[in-house]
Each structure stands twice: as structure tokens, then as C-alpha cells.
């Protein structure tokens, strides 16, 4: 099995380019949706979060390829992308003034104590669903040089054409010599809706999702996903994880043989481990399998303010470590530390500096900084 070889930074225009949907997340805080009359708006997107974190926290040159609608919400999103220092490559759509196409809305509260967070979507007539192979000139985008390409399962589930676009982009990224990563982010409800629009049953939705994600995984170097993602998203057999502690990595590491048997191209697999005691109290760890070796981060007890974005925070910290030539242990700790910090603030993206992440990764505490 070939080892993971990270392209150098010299001559590259982008350290990482992400392909995915840009969305607005409406957050009423701890107030239940049925009682809320004020919402905080966060610009988000699983793939975009990684690009933003790498730019704002880790100082890397990142880009996003996505759909944007020419209306006020689209302009609000564009402004956030500019502030984050992320280079945009947009396929633009005009709004008809009534029905769209739209920038998607994710409704997501924070929960509190014994009350779990709630997430639901309004992705009706979403512009990003219309993205398809040919929407972007990858040869032109990648020509100046790219080190890492990233996408994910949420974007791939939006429509048959978005998964086709992911594969097209991965093929071009491979040709350009980039590392390719993919966050499985298996969301059964998204795959079910996409299948229903094609007249397929729930069972067929799961089969279709696994078929599509397996095709994508054939181009991937670095995979992000837990054992449930691997089982449901890629159709791999694994242990029954219900009886085990969520912090026990044996089920995850036990699946690596199956991963490599089916996908010998994959060189690294990583995920967070989280034991949820209450909405605001989590035990947090992370694991990495890289080039045949296994690594585990420490376990931290988190006082969670907003759990959304922690996984993307982990991925971006891990990618930074690998792109920067850190050891596997250091890269994993940076991802673990950054993901933990992201859960302490509102919104999905990083509000931290590299020195804060490095301090926590090395065992820093929450003592006051004077």
C-alpha cells in the first residue's frame, strides 16, 4: 500500500479547495423552535466550514466551489466568504422573485441539558442541487496548482448530478496531483428524499447511497467518517457498536481491513469519538488510521455551547497538520483540539487562533489568560 504523499506548497495557488453547498443556518439558541422569534444567522456548509477554518484559524490559502443565487441572501453569504479570506468559484443563478432557486436553510437549535439539539432542513429548489458535471472548468481552476481537494456526503446526496460533479472534480484533482479527501457525513433523510424524487423506496435509497458513495470512495485518499458512516454509507460489515462505549476505538479500527480490501486507494481514515452525557457535557476523543498505523487522541471532558461544526473543526485541524508536515500524532491532536474548541462558540466555524489550538493540543487548560 502506497503511503500518503502531501504535495509541497511551492507553486500552488490553493492549499485546499472544497466543493459543496453554501447554506444559512438559523439558530434560535436554547429556545425551542415553536417558541422562538429571534434567530442568529450563520453561514455554513460541511465542505465550506473546512475551507473557512483552514483560512481563518490556520492561515492557509483555501477556496470554495459552489452555487450562489443573485439575491440578498446570496449577497449575505458572499460577504461572509470574503471576510473568511476564501477564494470563491461560483456558478451563479438568478432568483425569480417568488420560488427561487434558493440558498438552502438549515434550522438548527442548540438544545440544553437533557433536551437534545434539533436539526431540520429547507432545501426546496436549492441552487446547489442544480450543479452538475461541467458546472466548473476544473482544468482552469486547478492549473495554477492545488494541494488538497475536499468534498462530502451531504453535497453528494443533494441530487444525482451533484454526486457526478464530485467524481468529475476528484478525477481532475487527481490529475493535478492533489490529495483527495471526503467526509462521508451519511444523512439518511437526505438520501431518502433524493431517492423519493426518483420514485424509489427507502430500502432502495440506502442501496443507492452506498452505490454512489462507493463509487466516490474509489478516488479518495483521506476519508473522514465513523463506523456507522462506513457501515451505512459504504455498505461495509462491522461490529455491533451499540453495546460498546462511544469512546472505544476498537470497532472503528476493526473495520480498516474491510476499508482497504474494498478501497486500496484509501491511505487514511479519521473520525471523532463522542460520548454524549447531556447536550452540554460530552466526552471527546478522535482516532486516525494512517498508512497502516493507528493513533488515538486523549479524552477531554467538554462543556459544549454549540456542538454543530465540531466534526468539521476536527477535519480542518487534521488536514492542516498533514499539509504542514506534522507527525500523525501531532496532526490528530490538532484536529482533536480544534474540533473541541469549535464546540465552545456559536456557529459552525472557527473563532480561534493557531496558538490557541496548539496550546490545547499540547495539554493546555481553561485557566484565565492574563
N, C-alpha and C positions, 0 to 999 in steps of 0.2 A: 504494500500500500504506500503510495507516494505521500510525503509529508506536506503540510500546509506551507506554501511559499508566498510570503507577503511581498507584493511589488513595492519598489522603492518610490520615494516621493518626488525625486528629481524628474522634471518634465511633465508631471501630472497636473492637470487643471483642477481635478476634484479628487479629494481623498475618498469620498463616498458620494454616490448618487443613489437616491431612493426613488422607487416608483410606487405610488399609492394614491388613495383618495384623501383630499383635504376636507375636513369636516369642522362644523362648530359643535362644541359640547356645551349644553345648557345645564348649569349646575345650581340647584336651589340650596346647596349646603346641607344642613341636617334637617331641613323642613321637608316633610313628605310632599310629593308632587301634588296631591289633591288639595293641599292647603297652601301651597307656595304661590306668592305673587311677585317675587323678585328672583332673578336668575343671574348668575355670573356666566359670561361667555368666555370659553376657552377655545382657541384654535388648536386643532388636534388632527390625529390620523396616525395609525400604528407605525407606518413607514416614515411619515414626516417627523414624528416625535424623535426618532433615532437621528435623523439628519439635523434637526434643531439642537438636540442635546450635544452632538458632536461639535457643532459650531459654537454655541454659546458657552458651554462649560469647558470643552476640551480644545477649543481653538483650531479645529480642523476645517478644511475647505470642503463644504458639502453642497449638494444640490437636490432638488426635488422635481420629478416629472409628474405632472398631474393635470387634472381638468380644472378650469376656472370659469365661472359664469360672470358675464359683464353686467352686474347689478350691485346694489350697495353691499350686500353680504359678501359677494366676491371681492369687492374692494377692501372690505374689512380684513378678510383673510390675506389678501395680497400684502397689506400693510404689516401684518404680523410676520409674514415670511421675510419681508425686507428687514424688519427690526432684528430678526434672528440671524441675519447675515447668510441666509441660504439662497443660493442661486436658483431661480425658477426656470423651468421649461414647461410652458403651459400650452395645452390645447384649449382654445377659447370657444365658449358657447354664448350665444345671445339669449336672454330671458324674454319670453313672450309677454310678460307683464301680468300673467294670470297663473299659468300652470308650470312654467319652468322652461328649460331644465333648471334644477336646483342644486345648491350646495347642501349636502346631507346634514341632518341634525341628529346628534346623539344626545339623548336625555339621560343624565346620569347623576344621581344624588350621592351623598357621602355616607348615608346611614348614621347610626350612632349606637354604641354599646351592643345590646342584643339584637338591634334592628339592622339587618343586612343592607348594604347598598343596593340600589335598583338601577338597572340599565335597560333602556329600550330605544328603538330607532325610528326615525322618519327618513327613509332613503327613497321615497317615492320620486320617480322621474329624476334620479340623480345624474348629474352630468358625467361623473366618473364612470358610471355604468356603460356609457356610450364609447368609452375609449376602446380601441381595438388595434390589432396589428396594422402598422402603417401610420398610426397617430403621431409618431415621433420619428425623426431621422436619427437613428441611433449612431450610424456611422459618423455623422457630423458632430453629434453631441460627445461621442467618446473619442473622437480623433485627437483632441489635444492631450489626451491621457487621462485614465481613470484607474484608481487603485482598488476600489471595492464597490460592488453593486448590491443593493438590498431591496427586497420586497417581502410580501407576506400573504398569509392565507385569507385575511379579511378582504383585501382588494381582489384576490383571485376568485372569491366567492360571489362577487357582485354580478357577474354575467359571464356567459361563455366567451365573450370577446376579451374580457379583462384577463382571464387566465391565458388566453392565446397571446396577449400582449406581454405578459410576464415572461413567457417562454421565448418570444421573439427578442425581448430585451436581454435575457440571460444569454442567449446564443451570441448576441452582439458583444456583450460584456466579456464573455469567454474569448471571443476573437480578439478583443482589445487587451487581453492579458489580465483582466481584473479578477479578484476573488469575488465569488457569488455567495450571498447569504440569503436565507429565507426563514421567516418566523411563521411556523405552522398556524398559530393562533386559530385553532379549529373552533368555529362558531356554528353549531348545528342549525340554528334558526336561519342564518344567512344562506346556507346551502339548501335548506328546505324550501325557502321562498324562491330561490333561483330555479330549483327543480320544478316547483309547482307551476311556475310560469311556462314551463315546457310540458306541462301535463303529466309529470312524473310523481310517483308516490314517495312517502317519507323514506321507505326502505331503499328505493331507487336513488333518492337524494344522497344517502350515505355512501352507496356504492359509487355514484357519480363523483362525489367529492374525493373519495380515496383514489379513484382512477385519475382524476385531474391532478391531485397533489402528488401522486406517484410519478406522473409524467414530469412535473416541475422538479421534483426531488432529484431526478436524473441529471440535472445541471448544477446542483448545489454543492458547494464546498463546505459551508458552515451552516448548520441547521440549528434553529432555536425552537425548543418545544419540550414539554414534559412527557411522561409516559402515556398519559391519556391522549395527548396530541398525536403521539407516534402510533398508538393503537387505533384511534378513530380516524385520524387524518390520513395515515399511510396504510392502514389495514394490517399492521404488524401484530403478531401474537405476543402477549406479555403476561406477567404475573397479575393476579388479582390484587390491586393496590388498596382496596377498601379497608382491609384488616391491618394495614401497616401504618406506621406514623408517616405523616406527610413530609417529615424531615429525614426519613430513611431513604438513602440513595440507591439501595440495592436493586429495587425494581427498575429504576432508570438505567443503571449501569448494566443490569442483566439483559437489557434489550439491545445493547450496542452490537452484539454479534448478529442479531437479526437485521439491524440497520445496515451493517457493512455487507452482509450477504446479499441483500437486495439492492444496495446502493454503494458499490465500492468507490464511487467518486467522492463520497462524503468523508471529510477529514476531521471534522469537529462537530460535536453536538453539545448544547448547553441549555440549562434551564434554571429557574429559581425554584427553591423549595420553601413552602409557606404553610405553617400550621396556624389556622385562624382560631384564636381563643374567643375573641369578640371582634366587632367591627374595628375597634380602636387598639386592639392588642394582638400582635402577630409575632410568632417566632419565625425568623427569616434566615435562610441559607441559600446556597447556589452550588451547582456542580458543572463540571466541564469534562468532557471526554475529548481528547485531542491527540491525534497521531498514535492511537492505541493505548494511551495512558489516561488514568482517571484522577481527577482533582476535586476537592470539596472545600468550600469556603467555611469560615466559622459560623456559628449560630448567634444571631443578635436578637434581642427582645425589642420589638418596635412599638412605639406609641404612634399609631397611624392617624394622620389628619385626613388624607385622601389617598386611597390605595390605587386609584387609576393612574397608569403611567409607570408604575414601578417596574413592570417587566420590560418595557421599552427603555427605561433608565438602566436596567441591568445590561441589556443588549448593547446599548451605546457605550457604556463603560468598558465592557468586554472587547468590543470592536476597537476602541481607542487603544487599549492595552496591546492588542495583537498588531494593529497598524504601527504602533510606536516601538515595536520590537521588545516589549516586556516579556518576561518569562510567563509560561502558562499560569503559574500560581499568582503572579502579580496581576495579570490581565483579569483573571477570575475575581480577585479581591477588589479590583477597581470597579468591575461591573456590579458586584455584590454591594459595595459601599455606595455607589451612585444610585442604584435602584432603591436602597434603603432611604437615602436622603430625599429622593423624589416623593416618597410617601409622606413626608413631613410638611408639605406645602400644598396649596390648592392648585388645581390644573394638572395637566398631563406632562409638562416639560420641565426641564431643569432650571432652577433658580440658584445654582451653586457655582463656585469657582473650583478650578482643578486642585488648588491646595487644600480646600475643604474635603474633597473626595479622597485625596491621598492621605490626609490626616486620619480620616475614619478607617480607610483601608489598612492603615498601619496600627490600628487599635486605639484611635482617638476616642475621647469621651465627650459628653454633652456639658462639661464644665464651662462656665462663662468665659468668654474670650475678652480680655481687657487690653 
